[in-house]
């Protein structure tokens, strides 16, 4: 819809600018008939105002064009990826893929270094051994995704939904996890030693935000988390791990 409306929006902005500049000039010239010296100042002011308005409209046009281009690009990616059967071992590094829906897709071993994946839906996707280093994953939906042995160093996972995801063996590095939802994740051998924990959300049984020490915040967000007792996560220094919900009869990882 935005693409279809853009020519009309641009025409409206130009007409609006001409009307405003014309009204300003007319009003200032009228006052100039009474006081010529004041009129010169006011006409100059009208011209300056017109220039400012025109520059503002040009800037707005550029922002609209950029938004249209980004939306068209996302739609093209969505269509192209929907038609692809095999998305494993692909290189998406540096691409703008925000808001894409890739739920349930197999992207095993793909590279997303520095990519914009904000608000992307990757729920139940297979992303094991994928590289998300320095990617923007804010508000991304990774619920139930297989992220085992993935790389997240420098990634921003703020407010991401990771409920029920498998992060076994993942290298979190210096990833940001402020506000992320992590209940019921699998974290066997996950390295969180240098991770920016921020403040976390618990599940619906919790009171919401935890503003105590970072160890308490992480424990609350990791409610019902589980890991192989023989392959525990690497916790931040001074951290007291939460209860392990690893099933007694589970196969060791």
C-alpha positions as CSV (number, residue, x, y, z in Angstrom):
1,X,0.0,0.0,0.0
2,X,2.8,2.4,0.9
3,X,4.4,1.7,-2.5
4,X,1.2,2.6,-4.3
5,X,0.6,5.7,-2.3
6,X,4.1,7.2,-2.6
7,X,3.5,9.2,-5.9
8,X,0.4,10.7,-4.4
9,X,2.1,11.5,-1.1
10,X,5.0,13.2,-3.0
11,X,2.6,15.3,-5.1
12,X,0.7,16.3,-2.0
13,X,3.9,17.4,-0.2
14,X,5.0,19.6,-3.2
15,X,1.6,21.2,-3.5
16,X,1.6,21.8,0.2
17,X,5.0,23.5,0.1
18,X,3.9,25.8,-2.8
19,X,0.8,26.8,-0.9
20,X,2.6,27.5,2.3
21,X,5.3,29.5,0.6
22,X,2.7,31.4,-1.4
23,X,0.7,32.3,1.6
24,X,3.8,33.5,3.5
25,X,4.9,35.6,0.6
26,X,1.5,37.1,0.1
27,X,1.1,38.0,3.8
28,X,4.5,39.6,4.0
29,X,4.1,41.6,0.8
30,X,0.8,42.9,2.1
31,X,2.4,44.3,5.2
32,X,5.1,45.8,3.0
33,X,2.6,48.1,1.3
34,X,2.3,49.9,4.6
35,X,5.9,49.7,5.8
36,X,8.4,49.1,3.0
37,X,11.4,48.6,5.3
38,X,9.6,45.9,7.3
39,X,8.4,44.3,4.1
40,X,11.9,43.6,2.9
41,X,12.7,41.8,6.2
42,X,9.4,39.9,6.0
43,X,9.9,38.9,2.3
44,X,13.3,37.7,3.2
45,X,11.8,35.7,6.1
46,X,9.3,34.2,3.7
47,X,12.0,33.1,1.3
48,X,14.0,31.5,4.2
49,X,10.9,29.8,5.5
50,X,10.2,28.5,2.0
51,X,13.7,27.1,1.7
52,X,13.5,25.5,5.1
53,X,10.1,23.9,4.3
54,X,11.4,22.7,0.9
55,X,14.5,21.1,2.5
56,X,12.3,19.5,5.2
57,X,10.0,18.0,2.5
58,X,13.0,16.8,0.5
59,X,14.3,15.0,3.6
60,X,10.9,13.5,4.3
61,X,10.7,12.3,0.7
62,X,14.1,10.6,1.0
63,X,12.9,8.9,4.2
64,X,9.7,7.7,2.5
65,X,11.7,6.4,-0.5
66,X,14.1,4.6,1.8
67,X,11.2,3.0,3.6
68,X,9.5,1.9,0.4
69,X,12.8,0.5,-0.9
70,X,13.4,-1.4,2.3
71,X,9.9,-2.8,2.2
72,X,10.2,-3.9,-1.4
73,X,13.6,-5.5,-0.6
74,X,12.0,-7.4,2.3
75,X,9.1,-8.6,0.2
76,X,11.5,-9.8,-2.5
77,X,13.6,-11.7,0.0
78,X,10.4,-13.2,1.5
79,X,9.2,-14.4,-1.9
80,X,12.6,-15.7,-2.9
81,X,13.2,-17.5,0.4
82,X,9.7,-19.0,0.3
83,X,10.5,-20.5,-3.1
84,X,13.8,-21.9,-2.0
85,X,13.7,-25.5,-0.8
86,X,17.2,-25.7,0.6
87,X,18.5,-22.8,2.8
88,X,21.3,-24.6,4.5
89,X,24.8,-23.2,4.5
90,X,23.8,-19.8,3.0
91,X,25.5,-16.5,3.6
92,X,23.1,-13.7,4.7
93,X,25.8,-11.6,6.3
94,X,25.1,-7.9,6.4
95,X,21.7,-8.2,4.8
96,X,18.5,-6.4,6.1
97,X,16.1,-9.2,6.8
98,X,14.0,-7.6,9.5
99,X,10.4,-8.8,9.9
100,X,10.8,-11.8,7.6
101,X,8.9,-15.0,8.4
102,X,11.2,-18.1,8.3
103,X,9.5,-20.2,10.9
104,X,10.3,-23.9,10.7
105,X,12.9,-23.5,7.9
106,X,16.2,-25.4,7.8
107,X,19.0,-22.9,7.8
108,X,21.6,-25.2,9.3
109,X,25.1,-23.7,9.1
110,X,24.0,-20.4,7.6
111,X,25.9,-17.2,8.3
112,X,24.1,-14.0,9.5
113,X,27.1,-12.0,10.6
114,X,26.1,-8.3,11.1
115,X,22.7,-9.0,9.5
116,X,19.5,-7.1,10.6
117,X,17.2,-9.8,11.9
118,X,15.2,-7.6,14.2
119,X,11.6,-8.9,14.6
120,X,12.3,-11.9,12.3
121,X,10.3,-15.0,13.0
122,X,12.6,-18.0,13.2
123,X,10.4,-20.1,15.6
124,X,11.0,-23.8,15.3
125,X,13.7,-23.2,12.7
126,X,16.9,-25.4,12.4
127,X,19.8,-23.0,13.0
128,X,22.4,-25.3,14.5
129,X,26.0,-24.3,13.8
130,X,24.8,-20.9,12.3
131,X,26.8,-17.7,12.8
132,X,24.9,-14.8,14.3
133,X,28.0,-12.8,15.3
134,X,27.2,-9.0,15.7
135,X,23.7,-9.6,14.2
136,X,20.7,-7.5,15.3
137,X,18.2,-9.9,16.7
138,X,16.2,-7.5,18.8
139,X,12.6,-8.7,19.3
140,X,13.3,-11.7,17.2
141,X,11.2,-14.8,17.7
142,X,13.4,-17.9,18.2
143,X,10.9,-19.9,20.2
144,X,11.7,-23.6,20.0
145,X,14.5,-23.1,17.5
146,X,17.5,-25.4,17.3
147,X,20.4,-23.1,17.9
148,X,22.9,-25.8,19.1
149,X,26.5,-24.9,18.6
150,X,25.6,-21.5,17.1
151,X,27.8,-18.4,17.5
152,X,26.3,-15.3,19.0
153,X,29.4,-13.2,19.9
154,X,28.5,-9.5,19.8
155,X,24.8,-10.2,18.8
156,X,22.0,-8.1,20.2
157,X,19.2,-10.4,21.4
158,X,17.4,-7.8,23.5
159,X,13.8,-8.6,24.0
160,X,14.1,-11.7,21.9
161,X,11.8,-14.7,22.5
162,X,14.0,-17.8,23.1
163,X,11.5,-19.9,25.0
164,X,12.1,-23.6,24.6
165,X,15.0,-23.0,22.2
166,X,18.0,-25.4,22.2
167,X,21.2,-23.5,22.9
168,X,23.3,-26.5,23.6
169,X,27.0,-25.8,22.9
170,X,26.3,-22.3,21.7
171,X,28.9,-19.6,22.1
172,X,27.1,-16.6,23.5
173,X,30.3,-14.5,23.8
174,X,29.5,-10.9,24.4
175,X,25.9,-11.2,23.3
176,X,23.3,-8.8,24.8
177,X,20.3,-10.6,26.3
178,X,18.6,-7.7,28.1
179,X,14.9,-8.4,28.4
180,X,15.1,-11.7,26.5
181,X,12.6,-14.5,27.4
182,X,14.5,-17.7,28.2
183,X,12.2,-20.1,30.0
184,X,12.6,-23.8,29.2
185,X,15.8,-23.4,27.1
186,X,18.3,-26.2,26.8
187,X,21.8,-25.0,27.7
188,X,24.0,-28.0,27.8
189,X,27.6,-26.8,27.4
190,X,26.4,-23.2,26.5
191,X,29.2,-20.6,27.1
192,X,27.7,-17.6,28.8
193,X,30.9,-16.5,30.6
194,X,31.1,-13.0,29.0
195,X,27.4,-12.5,28.1
196,X,25.7,-9.2,28.8
197,X,22.9,-10.4,30.9
198,X,21.0,-7.2,31.5
199,X,17.6,-7.5,33.1
200,X,15.5,-10.5,32.2
201,X,11.8,-11.5,32.0
202,X,10.6,-14.6,33.7
203,X,7.6,-16.7,32.7
204,X,4.0,-15.8,33.6
205,X,4.4,-17.2,37.1
206,X,7.0,-14.6,37.9
207,X,6.6,-11.0,39.0
208,X,8.0,-9.6,35.8
209,X,11.2,-7.6,35.9
210,X,14.1,-8.5,38.1
211,X,16.3,-5.6,39.2
212,X,18.5,-7.5,41.8
213,X,22.0,-8.8,41.1
214,X,22.5,-10.1,37.6
215,X,22.8,-13.7,39.0
216,X,19.3,-13.5,40.4
217,X,18.0,-11.9,37.2
218,X,19.4,-14.7,35.1
219,X,18.2,-17.5,37.4
220,X,14.6,-16.0,37.2
221,X,14.7,-15.9,33.4
222,X,16.0,-19.4,33.2
223,X,13.1,-21.0,35.0
224,X,12.6,-24.6,33.9
225,X,15.9,-24.5,32.0
226,X,17.7,-27.8,31.6
227,X,21.2,-29.1,30.7
228,X,23.0,-32.4,30.7
229,X,24.6,-32.8,34.1
230,X,27.7,-34.2,32.5
231,X,27.9,-31.1,30.2
232,X,26.8,-28.1,32.2
233,X,26.8,-24.5,30.9
234,X,29.7,-22.1,31.5
235,X,28.2,-19.6,33.9
236,X,29.3,-16.0,34.5
237,X,31.7,-15.6,37.4
238,X,29.9,-15.6,40.8
239,X,26.7,-16.9,39.3
240,X,24.6,-19.4,41.3
241,X,22.9,-21.7,38.7
242,X,19.2,-22.2,38.8
243,X,17.6,-25.7,39.3
244,X,18.4,-28.1,36.5
245,X,15.2,-29.6,34.9
246,X,17.1,-32.2,33.0
247,X,14.8,-35.4,32.8
248,X,16.2,-38.3,34.8
249,X,15.7,-40.7,31.9
250,X,17.1,-38.3,29.2
251,X,19.9,-39.4,26.9
252,X,23.2,-37.6,27.6
253,X,24.2,-35.1,25.0
